[in-house]
Amino acid sequence: MKELMDKMREVRINEGKVERILNYWIFENLKMANGERLELTSYQRDIAKDVLLRAFGLKSGSGKYCIVSATRVGKTEFVSVVALLLALLKKGIEILVVAPIYRQAIEGIYDRIEGYLWRNKRLWKMVRRVQRNIGRIELKNGSKILCLSANNTEGLLGFGGQVVIVDEAGSIDKEVLRQKVLRMIMNKKDGGNLLFVIGTPHNKDSYLYDAWVGKNFEKYRITWKEAVNEGIMDEREIDFIRKELSEDEFAVWYEAEWRDLSEDDFFDMERVREKCVIEKKSYDKKSLERFDEIILGCDVARYGTSKSAIVILGRLGENVYMIDYRTVSKKGLSWQMGWIESTAKKFRANKVVVDSTGLGSGVHDVLKEKLEGKGIEVVGFNFGRKKERFRLYDRLKWEIEEGNLYLLKDEKLRGQFNAFKVKYRADGSKDVIKLRNVENDIIDALALSLHGFGGGEVFGVLDIDVDHLMSVRV
């Protein structure tokens, strides 16, 4: 193996050496973050072998690879190892690794590659420079690896390489991939260009799907069965997950079958229609006093170009009723703050929940100063925090489908629920996306208003006084 390492710069590769690298050298020289030696699975070795043979002209082929796989079968590990091997073995090659988001590009891929290098003293001596802030690794043989994020489209400009690896390609906008990423491949007459599109088959409206059904790519599919055979997954765990997921979800995330999950409605529209039963009416002071609690949710428009919305909810016992909603457009932040303040006073609100994302933080701070001295609590919510945002919408979804929330009988309101769709992340977890061509401001304000009740707990759940219960004698 030492002899092989010493000759890597000579780039004298044959099929026997490829076999030795994949079957022995990786295990002896690459360590994972937990200190264990890296051993490729049989399916990782088979694909890597084809890639290396093609890269060194020992095998014919298009040089384009489409790999669809189940979740948690080692896609990121495979991407990292292939990028590193190509950089070590091919002098002066430029390799671009593109992931959907910056954290995945750096923490998922860059950190693995850098870790393989610095955990081996001999390999580390081959490094000329590392720049984690831009995801760049340069080797002394002239090879470079650069990890990029697809969500920074401007940051993709100006880069090119002989190898482009697109991880989780199904989660990258098709047009961004076509127009920004594919142009990175540099033309070379020696036929050494390689393109990889890799991911889970959850989105048919993606370049990954186009590559899979097209004729230009060599195709590989990896399912949970291969992972179980390699000891990466436990079949008992698979049996449990199969019961927890729908048939389509399991087919996508574990069978690596193409099912389009990206356009599912987030809200059950039939249940939305069933809950839109309240005829809109005016409320006088006496009517408003009937409610145990009244909360305003405020979605603040940005830059005066979109609509701002207020939704007023009232709680009566275990039921919550939509009292009214208001929208305005093309108004400055100062005007909006006055509008929110006067609406809160008019409806005798106990609490105001306001979107405090970005410029909204200033609105939140001013309202807090103005209203809390008048007995109205002001709460901010930051839509920039993905987990909290998902919980916000998920709570609204639960209340509509299972809880005691009743909405206005209003066509505009109902229509805005159609803007929300399910999006699946690379790990199979759900997220919410909004269609750009459908208004959604009223639903955002509704979700914020609902958030103000009970600290985010769902309705319809019996509150138990534990102290009282323990004091009762039977």
URNORFEN-V335741 format. One record per residue. N is the residue number from 1. PSI is psi in whole degrees, -180 to 180 (NA if undefined). OMEGA is omega in whole degrees, 0 to 359 (none if undefined). Layout:
# URNORFEN-V335741
N|PSI|OMEGA, N|PSI|OMEGA
This chain:
# URNORFEN-V335741
1|-38|178, 2|-42|178, 3|-40|179, 4|-43|179, 5|-42|182, 6|-27|183, 7|2|183, 8|-37|183, 9|-22|180, 10|-17|177, 11|43|175, 12|88|187, 13|135|171, 14|177|185, 15|-36|179, 16|-41|179, 17|-37|176, 18|-45|179, 19|-45|181, 20|-40|179, 21|-49|185, 22|-36|185, 23|-25|185, 24|-50|188, 25|-43|180, 26|-47|182, 27|-37|184, 28|-22|190, 29|-19|183, 30|129|179, 31|144|177, 32|174|184, 33|-30|180, 34|4|178, 35|-9|180, 36|150|178, 37|142|181, 38|129|175, 39|119|181, 40|149|173, 41|168|181, 42|-37|181, 43|-32|174, 44|-41|180, 45|-42|182, 46|-45|180, 47|-44|180, 48|-37|178, 49|-47|178, 50|-41|182, 51|-48|183, 52|-41|178, 53|-41|178, 54|-40|183, 55|-30|182, 56|17|175, 57|18|180, 58|-3|180, 59|140|179, 60|164|180, 61|172|184, 62|-21|185, 63|9|179, 64|129|186, 65|130|175, 66|119|183, 67|115|174, 68|139|187, 69|163|172, 70|165|176, 71|151|174, 72|34|177, 73|6|176, 74|30|179, 75|-49|184, 76|-39|177, 77|-44|180, 78|-47|180, 79|-45|183, 80|-43|182, 81|-44|180, 82|-44|179, 83|-44|181, 84|-46|181, 85|-44|179, 86|-39|179, 87|-38|180, 88|-38|189, 89|-25|182, 90|112|183, 91|130|173, 92|18|181, 93|147|176, 94|126|185, 95|125|177, 96|125|177, 97|120|184, 98|130|177, 99|161|183, 100|-40|184, 101|159|185, 102|-43|183, 103|-39|179, 104|-39|180, 105|-43|184, 106|-57|184, 107|-30|182, 108|-45|190, 109|-55|182, 110|-48|182, 111|-35|178, 112|-48|182, 113|-48|179, 114|-39|180, 115|-42|176, 116|-38|184, 117|-52|187, 118|-16|176, 119|0|176, 120|113|186, 121|-38|181, 122|-40|178, 123|-39|182, 124|-30|178, 125|-17|179, 126|-4|183, 127|131|174, 128|-45|184, 129|144|172, 130|139|179, 131|89|185, 132|-32|183, 133|-25|176, 134|8|177, 135|41|186, 136|135|176, 137|128|178, 138|135|178, 139|161|182, 140|-17|177, 141|6|178, 142|-6|179, 143|150|181, 144|142|173, 145|129|179, 146|125|180, 147|125|186, 148|159|178, 149|132|181, 150|-19|181, 151|-7|173, 152|81|188, 153|-34|178, 154|-33|180, 155|-10|179, 156|-15|184, 157|144|173, 158|0|180, 159|148|177, 160|155|180, 161|166|177, 162|-18|178, 163|127|175, 164|122|180, 165|119|181, 166|107|180, 167|142|182, 168|52|183, 169|-25|179, 170|-14|180, 171|8|179, 172|134|180, 173|132|185, 174|-44|183, 175|-35|175, 176|-42|182, 177|-43|181, 178|-49|190, 179|-30|185, 180|-40|188, 181|-48|185, 182|-28|180, 183|-11|180, 184|-22|185, 185|121|182, 186|138|179, 187|127|176, 188|136|185, 189|-18|183, 190|0|176, 191|20|184, 192|3|182, 193|139|179, 194|138|176, 195|129|177, 196|130|168, 197|122|190, 198|141|176, 199|-177|177, 200|137|188, 201|63|184, 202|-4|187, 203|106|181, 204|-21|176, 205|62|184, 206|160|176, 207|-30|178, 208|-44|179, 209|-43|179, 210|-41|179, 211|-38|183, 212|-39|182, 213|-10|180, 214|-177|185, 215|-3|188, 216|-10|188, 217|144|166, 218|134|194, 219|141|178, 220|143|179, 221|130|182, 222|126|182, 223|178|179, 224|-28|183, 225|-43|177, 226|-39|180, 227|-39|177, 228|-44|180, 229|-30|180, 230|-3|180, 231|10|179, 232|-33|179, 233|158|177, 234|130|183, 235|-28|177, 236|-36|176, 237|-40|178, 238|-43|179, 239|-39|178, 240|-47|182, 241|-36|180, 242|-36|180, 243|-26|184, 244|-26|184, 245|159|172, 246|168|180, 247|-43|180, 248|-42|181, 249|-44|180, 250|-39|180, 251|-40|180, 252|-55|192, 253|-19|182, 254|-28|176, 255|-8|181, 256|42|176, 257|148|182, 258|114|171, 259|136|183, 260|103|179, 261|-6|190, 262|-18|184, 263|16|177, 264|138|174, 265|135|177, 266|-42|179, 267|142|175, 268|104|187, 269|-28|176, 270|-43|178, 271|-34|176, 272|-47|180, 273|-38|180, 274|-31|182, 275|-13|178, 276|82|188, 277|-8|186, 278|124|174, 279|133|183, 280|135|180, 281|168|177, 282|145|180, 283|127|174, 284|178|183, 285|-42|182, 286|-40|179, 287|-40|181, 288|-31|181, 289|-15|179, 290|-26|183, 291|143|177, 292|-32|184, 293|140|177, 294|131|183, 295|137|174, 296|134|170, 297|132|187, 298|117|174, 299|113|188, 300|125|179, 301|153|180, 302|138|169, 303|16|177, 304|14|184, 305|-27|180, 306|-178|183, 307|144|169, 308|148|182, 309|146|172, 310|134|173, 311|133|180, 312|121|177, 313|144|175, 314|135|178, 315|133|176, 316|104|186, 317|-129|179, 318|-4|182, 319|147|177, 320|132|185, 321|140|175, 322|115|184, 323|-45|183, 324|169|169, 325|156|180, 326|144|175, 327|149|173, 328|160|178, 329|157|176, 330|46|176, 331|142|179, 332|168|184, 333|-37|180, 334|-44|178, 335|-42|182, 336|-39|179, 337|-41|177, 338|-38|178, 339|-45|179, 340|-44|181, 341|-46|182, 342|-35|179, 343|-40|178, 344|-41|179, 345|-42|182, 346|-41|183, 347|9|175, 348|49|184, 349|145|173, 350|-26|186, 351|147|174, 352|125|176, 353|119|188, 354|142|174, 355|114|183, 356|22|180, 357|135|176, 358|-122|181, 359|-23|179, 360|-20|179, 361|-35|177, 362|-40|176, 363|-45|180, 364|-47|183, 365|-43|181, 366|-44|180, 367|-38|180, 368|-42|180, 369|-38|183, 370|-43|192, 371|-32|186, 372|-24|174, 373|-14|179, 374|17|175, 375|14|178, 376|116|180, 377|141|179, 378|127|182, 379|135|177, 380|149|175, 381|130|184, 382|111|180, 383|-10|180, 384|-13|179, 385|108|192, 386|-44|182, 387|-44|179, 388|-39|178, 389|-43|179, 390|-42|179, 391|-36|179, 392|-51|180, 393|-36|181, 394|-34|177, 395|-42|177, 396|-42|178, 397|-46|181, 398|-44|182, 399|-34|178, 400|-41|186, 401|-32|186, 402|-22|190, 403|-161|186, 404|45|178, 405|129|181, 406|134|190, 407|166|177, 408|145|175, 409|89|192, 410|122|185, 411|-40|180, 412|-43|178, 413|-50|181, 414|-42|183, 415|-32|183, 416|-21|176, 417|-25|180, 418|-13|181, 419|-16|188, 420|125|181, 421|158|177, 422|134|172, 423|137|179, 424|129|177, 425|173|182, 426|-28|181, 427|5|179, 428|-10|179, 429|157|185, 430|150|171, 431|172|180, 432|132|173, 433|158|180, 434|135|175, 435|135|185, 436|-27|186, 437|9|179, 438|128|180, 439|148|183, 440|6|188, 441|-36|181, 442|-39|181, 443|-38|176, 444|-45|179, 445|-37|177, 446|-45|179, 447|-40|179, 448|-44|180, 449|-43|179, 450|-35|179, 451|-27|182, 452|-15|180, 453|128|170, 454|25|176, 455|27|177, 456|3|178, 457|150|180, 458|156|177, 459|173|177, 460|5|178, 461|127|184, 462|126|174, 463|127|183, 464|126|175, 465|99|186, 466|-42|181, 467|-43|180, 468|-42|182, 469|-41|182, 470|-24|182, 471|-11|182, 472|130|178, 473|138|180, 474|NA|none
